[in-house]
Amino acid sequence: MMMMRTSCLIIIAMFFLFCFGPSYTATRQGSESLMSKRIPVDLDVKEPEVIEIANFAVSEHNKRSNPPYLKLSEILSCQKLYHAFGDATYTFELLAHDGVSTNKYMARVCHVATRGGSVASLMSSTIPVGGGRGD
């Protein structure tokens, strides 16, 4: 009987550590308020991480669409919305060239942390939002 109670307490303790441990860690690192309030953070468009994910978004769009394919011209803005367990959503406003003209597009990419690294997926295909500049 005592052994079963101890086992139950250990399982409950592990459950709480699994569920609330990341929140405690985030609080200690000072990013808890970003995660709990889900405030998007503006990122520097020249950061390698931002450029890599923007290129991924355009590449994924091209895989899902018919020609003419887009080529990334410029990243205008990028916002990162933090989620639990290191996951994030990136929202881009970018300029892309379709072979004829350069137009403004929006893209949203979900970046999920995994045990072996991370996985990114295009949540919404890049869509023209107007206001582009012609070439």
C-alpha positions, 0 to 999 in steps of 0.5 A: 500500500505504501509503495503504491502511494509513493509511486503515485506521488512520483508520477504526479510529481513528474507530471507537474515537472513536465507541465510546469517545468518549462514555465519555470525555466522561461520565467528564470530566463525572463521570457515568460511574459512573452510566452504567456501573453503571446506578444509578437516580437519584431525581428531584425530582417538581416538575422540569418534565422529570419533569412533562412525561414523566409527563403523556406517560405518562398521555396515551399510556396513554389513547391505548392504552386504552378509557374511562374515561381517566386524569387525572394527579393527583400524581407520587409518585416518579420514578427515572431510569436512564441508558443510553448516548448520553444515553438514559434510562428513567424509572419513575414511581409516580403517582396518577391519577383515572379519573373515579370514584376516584384510584388509584396507578399505575406507568409506565415511559417510554423517552427516546431522544436523537436528532440532531434532539432526542429521542423518548419512548415508553411501555414499559409501560402504566400499571397499577394497583398498589393502595394508592390513595386514593379520592375 
